[in-house]
Amino acid sequence: MPIPEDVTGEEIDQDVRQELLSLPKGLAEDVSKNLVMVARLIDEDPEGAYAYSKIALRLASRVAAVREAAGFAAYANQKYSEALAEFRAARRMTGSVELWPVMADCERGLGRPEKALEMAGAPEVHKLDKAGQVEMRLVAAGARRDMDQLDAAIVTLQSPELASNTVQPWTARLRYAYADALLAAGREDEAREWFAKAVESDKDGSTDASDRLAEMDGVAFVDAFVEDEDNTDAEADTDSEIDDDEDDVDVEDDDLDDDEVEPVVEAKDDDKD
């Protein structure tokens, strides 16, 4: 697949670049460029990201960063079995538990929420940093919901991180998940309160909390572009009707002219007789 000219490969993290030092220079450069494309496309074009990850994987399958990137690209395309295999391979290579939450979420994607809950209670969770532990809590709550255990999901999300007034990178998503669980349980007043709190902490728009809140308040958003199209169509219809009316008038005038011509012709014939 083509690599844009502005991609040099130097955009990758220093840790990943360090891993690629084990490869020949030219190969390392090719791999790094494909990894840059994976990172660039994974949100907006997951299929494209997946294609670049397969190239990187073919070039350097023994590099943990490549296996991890391939895992996330597969995960973004809901290829959970493939993603889980890549994450496991990366974990074997590094010994890190960083991927534990997303591995558990892959189990959910494969329809095995019980396995995800088992992983949520494993010793590996205690080795995660704070962000990883919050992510694991979100996955566990999602697994509870998969099993129709709404009350348990709500309790799972109740934590010091949720109650904290300090905004962290995970705060908006945690509050949003809690609000959504409350709403699913029919606790609308509490859900509205937590959607509002999610909006307050969602500085980068990582959730649609504002839309959910507006929906609960009965606010309807109109797509201005669609409205303009409707108005344009209406105007076109009106113009068409006017044109049709004008055509009708012309036809009537033509008929009138014909009627007026015939008597004149007859009168001339009478004169000749």
Solvent accessible surface area in square Angstrom, and as a share of the most:
residue,aa,sasa,rsa
1,M,120,0.53
2,P,111,0.70
3,I,52,0.26
4,P,52,0.33
5,E,178,0.80
6,D,92,0.47
7,V,5,0.03
8,T,72,0.42
9,G,3,0.03
10,E,117,0.53
11,E,90,0.40
12,I,22,0.11
13,D,101,0.53
14,Q,113,0.50
15,D,111,0.58
16,V,33,0.19
17,R,67,0.24
18,Q,108,0.48
19,E,66,0.30
20,L,5,0.02
21,L,122,0.60
22,S,95,0.61
23,L,36,0.18
24,P,91,0.57
25,K,177,0.75
26,G,47,0.46
27,L,53,0.26
28,A,17,0.14
29,E,79,0.35
30,D,70,0.36
31,V,0,0.00
32,S,7,0.05
33,K,45,0.19
34,N,10,0.05
35,L,13,0.07
36,V,12,0.07
37,M,8,0.04
38,V,7,0.04
39,A,77,0.59
40,R,110,0.40
41,L,38,0.19
42,I,39,0.20
43,D,128,0.66
44,E,162,0.72
45,D,62,0.32
46,P,43,0.27
47,E,133,0.60
48,G,10,0.10
49,A,0,0.00
50,Y,43,0.16
51,A,32,0.25
52,Y,9,0.04
53,S,1,0.01
54,K,77,0.33
55,I,27,0.14
56,A,0,0.00
57,L,27,0.13
58,R,178,0.65
59,L,61,0.30
60,A,6,0.05
61,S,48,0.31
62,R,223,0.81
63,V,9,0.05
64,A,11,0.08
65,A,13,0.10
66,V,1,0.01
67,R,51,0.19
68,E,58,0.26
69,A,20,0.16
70,A,4,0.03
71,G,0,0.00
72,F,73,0.30
73,A,0,0.00
74,A,0,0.00
75,Y,61,0.23
76,A,39,0.30
77,N,32,0.17
78,Q,132,0.59
79,K,84,0.35
80,Y,52,0.20
81,S,74,0.48
82,E,53,0.24
83,A,0,0.00
84,L,6,0.03
85,A,54,0.42
86,E,17,0.07
87,F,0,0.00
88,R,104,0.38
89,A,3,0.02
90,A,2,0.02
91,R,67,0.24
92,R,181,0.66
93,M,84,0.37
94,T,78,0.46
95,G,60,0.58
96,S,48,0.31
97,V,20,0.12
98,E,126,0.56
99,L,15,0.07
100,W,26,0.09
101,P,6,0.04
102,V,22,0.12
103,M,9,0.04
104,A,0,0.00
105,D,28,0.15
106,C,0,0.00
107,E,2,0.01
108,R,71,0.26
109,G,36,0.35
110,L,62,0.31
111,G,57,0.55
112,R,108,0.40
113,P,16,0.10
114,E,104,0.47
115,K,74,0.31
116,A,0,0.00
117,L,34,0.17
118,E,114,0.51
119,M,12,0.05
120,A,25,0.19
121,G,67,0.65
122,A,19,0.14
123,P,97,0.61
124,E,36,0.16
125,V,22,0.12
126,H,150,0.67
127,K,145,0.61
128,L,13,0.06
129,D,100,0.52
130,K,98,0.41
131,A,50,0.39
132,G,12,0.11
133,Q,65,0.29
134,V,2,0.01
135,E,55,0.25
136,M,5,0.02
137,R,79,0.29
138,L,21,0.11
139,V,7,0.04
140,A,9,0.07
141,A,4,0.03
142,G,11,0.11
143,A,0,0.00
144,R,75,0.27
145,R,80,0.29
146,D,70,0.36
147,M,59,0.26
148,D,128,0.66
149,Q,63,0.28
150,L,51,0.26
151,D,101,0.53
152,A,33,0.26
153,A,0,0.00
154,I,3,0.01
155,V,97,0.56
156,T,30,0.17
157,L,2,0.01
158,Q,85,0.38
159,S,15,0.09
160,P,107,0.67
161,E,29,0.13
162,L,9,0.04
163,A,78,0.60
164,S,41,0.27
165,N,143,0.73
166,T,80,0.46
167,V,75,0.43
168,Q,73,0.32
169,P,124,0.78
170,W,39,0.14
171,T,3,0.02
172,A,7,0.05
173,R,96,0.35
174,L,1,0.00
175,R,18,0.06
176,Y,43,0.16
177,A,27,0.21
178,Y,14,0.05
179,A,0,0.00
180,D,32,0.17
181,A,0,0.00
182,L,0,0.00
183,L,48,0.24
184,A,49,0.38
185,A,37,0.29
186,G,56,0.54
187,R,90,0.33
188,E,104,0.47
189,D,126,0.65
190,E,67,0.30
191,A,0,0.00
192,R,100,0.36
193,E,85,0.38
194,W,38,0.13
195,F,0,0.00
196,A,26,0.20
197,K,61,0.26
198,A,0,0.00
199,V,55,0.32
200,E,113,0.51
201,S,7,0.04
202,D,21,0.11
203,K,164,0.70
204,D,122,0.63
205,G,55,0.53
206,S,67,0.44
207,T,29,0.17
208,D,67,0.35
209,A,1,0.01
210,S,65,0.42
211,D,77,0.40
212,R,51,0.18
213,L,29,0.14
214,A,14,0.11
215,E,124,0.56
216,M,59,0.26
217,D,70,0.36
218,G,65,0.63
219,V,79,0.45
220,A,91,0.71
221,F,147,0.61
222,V,112,0.64
223,D,84,0.44
224,A,66,0.51
225,F,140,0.58
226,V,71,0.41
227,E,85,0.38
228,D,84,0.44
229,E,79,0.35
230,D,83,0.43
231,N,76,0.39
232,T,83,0.48
233,D,84,0.43
234,A,55,0.43
235,E,110,0.49
236,A,56,0.43
237,D,86,0.44
238,T,70,0.40
239,D,80,0.42
240,S,56,0.36
241,E,108,0.48
242,I,85,0.43
243,D,77,0.40
244,D,77,0.40
245,D,86,0.44
246,E,96,0.43
247,D,80,0.41
248,D,80,0.42
249,V,81,0.47
250,D,81,0.42
251,V,86,0.49
252,E,105,0.47
253,D,69,0.36
254,D,83,0.43
255,D,77,0.40
256,L,101,0.50
257,D,77,0.40
258,D,85,0.44
259,D,92,0.47
260,E,104,0.47
261,V,86,0.49
262,E,105,0.47
263,P,74,0.46
264,V,83,0.47
265,V,79,0.46
266,E,110,0.49
267,A,54,0.42
268,K,128,0.54
269,D,74,0.38
270,D,99,0.51
271,D,124,0.64
272,K,172,0.73
273,D,156,0.81
